[in-house]
Every structure is written in C-alpha cells, then in structure tokens.
Amino acid sequence: MNPLKFVKDRPLDIIAVGRLCIDLNSNETNRPMEETNTFTKYVGGSPANIAIGSARLGQKTGFIGKVADDQMGRFITNYLKKNNIDTKGVTVDQSGAVTGLAFTEIKSPAECSILLYRDNVADLKLHPSEVEEDYIKQSKALLISGTALAKSPSREAVFLALEYAIKHKVTVFFDLDYRPYTWTDESETAVYYNLAAEKCDVIIGTREEFNMMEKLLNIDESDDHYTASRWFSYRADLVVIKHGGAGSIAYTKDNESHRSGIFKTNVLKTFGAGDSYASAFIYGLMNGKDVSEAMKMGSASASIVISRHSCSDAMPTKEELINQMETAVYEPVQV
C-alpha cells in the first residue's frame, strides 16, 4: 500500500530546500580528531545529500538554497550541476556570510562525531523573496529539513515554500534532521518543528527527534502509535519513526504499520545513513512502490553509504541500489 498521490506531468520530481555546506571527512580513521591531520572535502548538509541521492537514482531534482560568495560556495553549486541538479533556486549571498563546515571524526564504526562551524552561514540567509512560487509548482514533491528552521530569514523562507507547495498540490516530505547546536533551546526548536510538521504529508525522523517535539506538550513517554496518530490529525499520510540499528516503522493513516530491517554491511562510519535512507525511500514511494518495499530500498541505500567514506559522493545509483538489494544479506528486525 502506498497512500501518496503525486501530480503527474511536472518537469521536476522533487525540490529540496535548505542547508548547503561542506563536509570535511577525516582520512585517518580509528583515531580522535585531535590526532587527525588530513580531511577530504565533500558537499554536505542533509537536504543536499538527499537531493544528490535522488538525482543519482534518476529523479529530476531541483534545489532552493543559498551559498556563500566564495570558493566553497562555487564548489557546492558546481557539484550540484555535475550531479544534474537544477540550481535555478540557488542564490549567492552578498552580505559576507560564509560556508558552513562540518569536520567528521571516525574513532570507530560505532563511535563517530561531527564538529560544526555554523556562525553567520550563508544557507540560513535564504530570504522569502528568493523562494519562487512558479518554481515550486513545477515539482511533484518538496523536501524540507529541520535545520533550515533554526534562524530567520531561512525559517520564513521554508514556511513560504510550504504554503506554495500546499497551494499547488506538491507533496511535502519533512526530514526532521534535528541539530541542537544550531538552535537556542529545545522549546524554540519544538515550536517551529511542530508548526512545520502540521503542513507536511510525510514526516521522517528518529524516535529521539519526535521525543524532542513532544516534550513541549509535556508528553514524557509517548509511543510510536501515539506519535503517528497525532500527525494524522493534520495533513500527514505517512509517518516514519527510525530506531537506528533496530530498523524503522512506517505508519499510515489507515492504521497500517510497516517494519523495515537492515542490510548487513562493513560499516565505516554512522553518519549519512539517514540521508541515504530518505533519498531511496522517497524515490521508491514516488515510483509506485508500496511502503514496505520503499523502506527496504531506504535501508539498502543506507547500508551502502555507511560503508563508504563520504555521504554525498557515496549516494548509490539505481543500479548499485538494485544490486545491494539482490546480493546483500537482509535482516528483518522487530522494534
């Protein structure tokens, strides 16, 4: 069963909105960052990774965001173009803002961390005037991510994009992507996350991210069923709650639930799993797969990316994804 309906005959399959930054992934693994001397540069940011993953799978993909007027900003824009992502919605900051940086530490496959530099970053300078209604209505789907809600004017730009999407029957995916270091406090975060989620058709997040949103309502020990049913009273048709190595559960408005397992792989690092899962999951849904099969595609994509050094560069092609699903060992799990 697939509860989603997408408007046909539009030139773009999906447009992502939000963070465009640089990932600097440590080349020396199994050691702390203090002892790391070299890093490899990649395009980063959750919506950027999901957009790149979608494009690699053959989706016609666009992006709305802002980059710094510097070498890193040009690197990002050029990389998007090389991956066949439409950049009409990507603008260049003229205020002196910089490109956000994320340094990654890989102490072990299970112990990874990220050190971020997010002060005065260009992606949070995206202004509502730079979000074009005509561009959004050319797409079947819109992807938003929680990081873009952290500061004005980016926050208002996202809410305007949501209004345009609803007006033109564009299906909205919300990848929660909660990064506490970008926000002032959890109460502020929860307010804007909840307001945005009310306008979305599909909400994807970890159990911890949903807990953060519900804490504002003094809900201390909610379960997955409660979380999903709460969003079905708004626009949501599908709610996906991820439980890390224990897999994920997708709930639909007709009281059905779908569980997804994991594909065995040689894990190099943990980051990138959520973005790769989202890109393949969305791809599956948009190509008529039922929810269970789309979740399995997401899990296969995640297993590929966590075995590779990068996130964006590691996103699989359609052929690689199919091969992983056919050859890798799949482990159903009970959450």
C-alpha positions as CSV (number, residue, x, y, z in Angstrom):
1,M,0.0,0.0,0.0
2,N,1.2,3.5,-0.9
3,P,-1.0,6.3,0.4
4,L,0.7,9.1,-1.5
5,K,-0.6,10.7,-4.7
6,F,1.8,12.8,-6.9
7,V,0.7,15.2,-9.6
8,K,1.9,14.0,-12.9
9,D,3.4,15.8,-15.9
10,R,5.6,18.2,-14.0
11,P,9.2,18.9,-15.1
12,L,10.7,18.2,-11.7
13,D,10.2,15.2,-9.4
14,I,11.5,16.8,-6.2
15,I,12.9,20.1,-4.9
16,A,14.9,20.2,-1.7
17,V,15.2,23.3,0.5
18,G,17.8,24.3,3.0
19,R,21.3,23.5,4.1
20,L,24.2,23.5,1.6
21,C,27.6,23.2,3.3
22,I,31.0,21.4,3.2
23,D,31.8,18.1,4.9
24,L,35.5,17.6,5.7
25,N,35.7,13.9,6.5
26,S,38.8,12.6,8.3
27,N,41.1,10.4,6.3
28,E,42.6,8.8,9.3
29,T,40.0,6.5,10.9
30,N,40.1,4.8,14.3
31,R,41.6,7.8,15.9
32,P,40.3,11.0,17.6
33,M,40.1,14.3,15.7
34,E,43.0,15.7,17.8
35,E,45.3,13.2,16.0
36,T,43.8,13.6,12.6
37,N,45.9,15.5,10.1
38,T,44.1,15.3,6.7
39,F,40.5,15.6,5.6
40,T,38.7,15.1,2.3
41,K,36.2,17.7,1.1
42,Y,32.6,16.9,0.0
43,V,29.4,18.7,-0.4
44,G,27.3,18.3,2.7
45,G,24.1,19.2,4.5
46,S,21.1,16.8,4.9
47,P,18.8,18.3,2.2
48,A,21.8,18.5,-0.2
49,N,22.7,14.8,0.4
50,I,19.1,13.8,-0.1
51,A,18.8,15.8,-3.3
52,I,22.1,14.3,-4.6
53,G,20.9,10.8,-3.7
54,S,17.6,11.4,-5.5
55,A,19.4,12.7,-8.6
56,R,21.8,9.6,-8.6
57,L,18.7,7.4,-8.6
58,G,17.4,9.2,-11.7
59,Q,15.0,11.7,-10.2
60,K,14.7,15.1,-11.8
61,T,15.8,17.2,-8.9
62,G,16.0,20.9,-8.0
63,F,17.2,22.9,-5.0
64,I,16.3,26.1,-3.2
65,G,19.1,27.4,-1.0
66,K,21.8,30.0,-0.6
67,V,25.6,29.7,-0.9
68,A,28.5,32.0,0.1
69,D,30.2,34.1,-2.4
70,D,33.4,32.3,-2.1
71,Q,35.4,29.3,-3.4
72,M,33.4,26.8,-1.2
73,G,30.1,28.3,-2.4
74,R,31.1,27.8,-6.0
75,F,32.3,24.3,-5.3
76,I,28.9,23.4,-4.0
77,T,27.0,24.9,-6.9
78,N,29.3,23.2,-9.4
79,Y,28.9,19.9,-7.7
80,L,25.1,20.1,-7.8
81,K,25.2,20.9,-11.5
82,K,27.6,18.0,-12.2
83,N,25.0,15.7,-10.5
84,N,22.2,17.0,-12.7
85,I,20.5,19.0,-10.0
86,D,18.7,22.1,-11.2
87,T,20.2,25.2,-9.4
88,K,17.7,27.9,-10.5
89,G,16.7,28.2,-6.9
90,V,20.2,28.5,-5.5
91,T,21.2,32.1,-4.8
92,V,24.6,33.7,-3.8
93,D,24.8,35.6,-0.6
94,Q,26.1,39.2,-0.8
95,S,26.3,40.0,2.9
96,G,29.6,38.4,3.7
97,A,28.2,35.2,5.1
98,V,30.4,32.1,5.0
99,T,30.0,28.5,4.1
100,G,29.2,26.1,6.9
101,L,31.8,23.5,7.7
102,A,31.4,20.0,9.2
103,F,34.5,18.2,10.4
104,T,33.9,14.5,11.0
105,E,35.7,12.2,13.4
106,I,35.7,8.4,12.9
107,K,37.0,6.8,16.1
108,S,35.4,3.5,15.2
109,P,32.4,2.3,13.1
110,A,30.2,2.9,16.1
111,E,31.8,6.0,17.5
112,C,31.6,8.9,15.1
113,S,31.1,12.6,15.8
114,I,30.8,15.9,13.9
115,L,32.4,19.3,14.8
116,L,30.4,22.1,13.1
117,Y,31.1,25.7,12.3
118,R,27.7,27.4,11.8
119,D,28.1,31.0,12.7
120,N,27.0,33.5,10.0
121,V,26.4,30.8,7.5
122,A,25.0,31.6,4.0
123,D,22.4,28.8,4.0
124,L,20.5,30.4,6.9
125,K,20.4,33.7,4.9
126,L,17.9,32.4,2.4
127,H,15.2,35.1,2.2
128,P,11.5,34.5,1.4
129,S,11.8,36.8,-1.6
130,E,14.2,34.2,-3.1
131,V,11.6,31.4,-2.9
132,E,9.7,31.5,-6.2
133,E,6.1,30.1,-6.4
134,D,6.5,29.3,-10.1
135,Y,9.5,27.1,-9.4
136,I,7.8,25.1,-6.6
137,K,4.7,24.5,-8.7
138,Q,6.8,22.8,-11.3
139,S,7.6,19.9,-8.9
140,K,5.8,16.8,-7.8
141,A,7.4,16.9,-4.3
142,L,9.1,19.2,-1.9
143,L,11.6,18.2,0.8
144,I,12.3,20.4,3.8
145,S,14.7,19.8,6.7
146,G,14.6,21.0,10.2
147,T,18.0,22.8,10.2
148,A,16.6,25.5,7.9
149,L,14.0,26.4,10.5
150,A,16.7,27.4,13.1
151,K,17.2,31.1,12.1
152,S,15.5,33.9,10.3
153,P,15.1,34.6,7.4
154,S,15.6,31.0,6.4
155,R,12.8,29.9,8.7
156,E,10.3,32.2,7.0
157,A,11.5,31.1,3.6
158,V,10.7,27.5,4.5
159,F,7.2,28.4,5.7
160,L,6.6,30.3,2.5
161,A,7.8,27.3,0.4
162,L,5.3,25.1,2.4
163,E,2.4,27.5,1.6
164,Y,3.3,27.4,-2.1
165,A,3.5,23.6,-2.0
166,I,0.1,23.2,-0.4
167,K,-1.4,25.7,-2.8
168,H,-0.2,23.7,-5.8
169,K,-0.7,20.2,-4.5
170,V,3.0,19.5,-4.2
171,T,3.6,16.5,-1.8
172,V,5.8,17.6,1.1
173,F,8.4,15.5,2.9
174,F,9.8,16.7,6.2
175,D,13.1,15.1,7.2
176,L,13.4,16.3,10.9
177,D,17.3,16.5,10.9
178,Y,17.5,17.9,14.4
179,R,20.9,19.5,15.1
180,P,20.8,21.0,18.6
181,Y,23.9,23.2,18.1
182,T,22.0,25.3,15.6
183,W,19.2,26.2,18.0
184,T,18.9,28.4,21.1
185,D,16.9,25.9,23.1
186,E,14.6,22.9,22.8
187,S,11.4,24.9,23.4
188,E,12.1,27.2,20.4
189,T,13.0,24.1,18.3
190,A,9.9,22.2,19.2
191,V,7.6,25.2,18.4
192,Y,8.8,25.6,14.9
193,Y,9.2,21.8,14.2
194,N,5.6,21.3,15.2
195,L,4.3,24.2,13.2
196,A,6.2,22.9,10.1
197,A,5.1,19.3,10.6
198,E,1.4,20.3,10.6
199,K,1.9,21.3,6.9
200,C,3.6,18.1,5.7
201,D,2.4,14.9,4.1
202,V,5.3,12.7,5.1
203,I,7.3,13.1,8.3
204,I,10.6,11.1,8.8
205,G,12.6,11.2,12.0
206,T,14.3,9.3,14.8
207,R,12.4,8.4,18.0
208,E,14.6,10.9,19.8
209,E,13.6,13.7,17.3
210,F,9.9,13.0,17.8
211,N,10.5,13.0,21.6
212,M,12.0,16.5,21.4
213,M,8.9,17.7,19.6
214,E,6.6,16.2,22.1
215,K,8.4,17.3,25.2
216,L,6.9,20.8,24.6
217,L,3.5,19.2,25.2
218,N,4.6,17.6,28.5
219,I,4.4,14.2,26.9
220,D,7.2,12.3,28.6
221,E,6.7,8.7,27.5
222,S,4.8,8.7,24.2
223,D,5.0,5.7,21.9
224,D,5.2,5.3,18.2
225,H,1.5,4.8,17.7
226,Y,0.6,8.0,19.6
227,T,3.2,10.0,17.7
228,A,1.9,8.8,14.3
229,S,-1.8,9.3,15.2
230,R,-1.1,12.8,16.4
231,W,0.2,13.8,12.9
232,F,-2.6,12.1,11.1
233,S,-5.0,14.7,12.6
234,Y,-3.2,17.3,10.5
235,R,-2.0,16.7,6.9
236,A,0.3,13.7,7.3
237,D,-0.5,10.5,5.4
238,L,2.7,8.7,6.4
239,V,5.0,8.9,9.5
240,V,8.3,7.1,9.6
241,I,10.0,6.6,13.0
242,K,13.6,5.3,12.9
243,H,15.1,3.2,15.7
244,G,18.7,3.1,14.5
245,G,20.1,-0.5,14.3
246,A,16.7,-1.8,15.3
247,G,15.2,-0.7,12.0
248,S,12.3,1.6,11.4
249,I,8.4,1.6,11.4
250,A,6.2,3.5,9.0
251,Y,2.6,4.2,10.0
252,T,-0.2,5.1,7.5
253,K,-3.5,6.9,8.2
254,D,-5.5,3.7,7.7
255,N,-3.9,2.2,10.9
256,E,-1.4,0.0,9.0
257,S,2.2,-0.2,10.1
258,H,5.2,-1.4,8.1
259,R,8.5,-2.6,9.7
260,S,11.9,-2.4,8.0
261,G,15.1,-4.3,8.8
262,I,18.7,-3.7,7.9
263,F,21.2,-4.9,5.3
264,K,24.4,-6.3,6.6
265,T,27.5,-4.3,5.5
266,N,31.0,-3.4,6.5
267,V,30.4,-0.3,8.5
268,L,33.0,2.5,8.2
269,K,31.0,5.3,9.8
270,T,27.5,6.1,11.0
271,F,26.8,9.5,9.6
272,G,25.0,9.7,6.2
273,A,22.7,6.8,7.0
274,G,19.6,8.9,7.5
275,D,20.1,11.0,4.3
276,S,20.7,8.0,2.1
277,Y,17.7,6.2,3.7
278,A,15.4,9.2,2.9
279,S,16.6,9.6,-0.7
280,A,15.9,6.0,-1.7
281,F,12.7,5.7,0.4
282,I,11.3,8.8,-1.3
283,Y,12.4,7.5,-4.7
284,G,10.6,4.3,-4.1
285,L,7.4,6.0,-3.0
286,M,7.5,8.3,-6.0
287,N,7.9,5.4,-8.3
288,G,4.9,3.5,-7.1
289,K,6.5,1.1,-4.6
290,D,4.5,0.1,-1.6
291,V,5.6,1.4,1.8
292,S,7.4,-1.8,2.8
293,E,9.4,-2.0,-0.4
294,A,10.3,1.7,-0.3
295,M,11.6,1.2,3.3
296,K,13.7,-1.7,2.2
297,M,15.2,0.5,-0.6
298,G,16.0,3.1,2.0
299,S,17.7,0.5,4.2
300,A,19.7,-0.8,1.3
301,S,20.9,2.7,0.4
302,A,21.9,3.4,4.0
303,S,23.9,0.2,4.1
304,I,25.9,1.4,1.1
305,V,26.6,4.9,2.3
306,I,27.8,3.8,5.8
307,S,30.3,1.5,4.2
308,R,31.9,4.4,2.2
309,H,34.0,7.5,3.3
310,S,31.7,10.3,2.1
311,C,28.0,11.0,2.3
312,S,27.2,12.9,-0.9
313,D,29.7,11.1,-3.1
314,A,28.6,7.7,-1.7
315,M,25.0,8.0,-2.7
316,P,24.2,5.0,-4.9
317,T,23.0,4.9,-8.4
318,K,19.9,2.9,-9.3
319,E,22.0,0.0,-10.5
320,E,24.0,0.0,-7.3
321,L,20.9,0.1,-5.2
322,I,19.3,-2.8,-7.0
323,N,22.5,-4.9,-6.7
324,Q,22.7,-4.3,-3.0
325,M,19.1,-5.4,-2.5
326,E,19.7,-8.5,-4.6
327,T,23.1,-9.5,-3.1
328,A,23.4,-8.2,0.5
329,V,22.0,-10.1,3.4
330,Y,18.8,-8.6,4.7
331,E,17.9,-8.9,8.4
332,P,14.3,-8.3,9.4
333,V,14.1,-6.9,12.9
334,Q,11.4,-6.4,15.5
335,V,11.2,-2.9,17.0
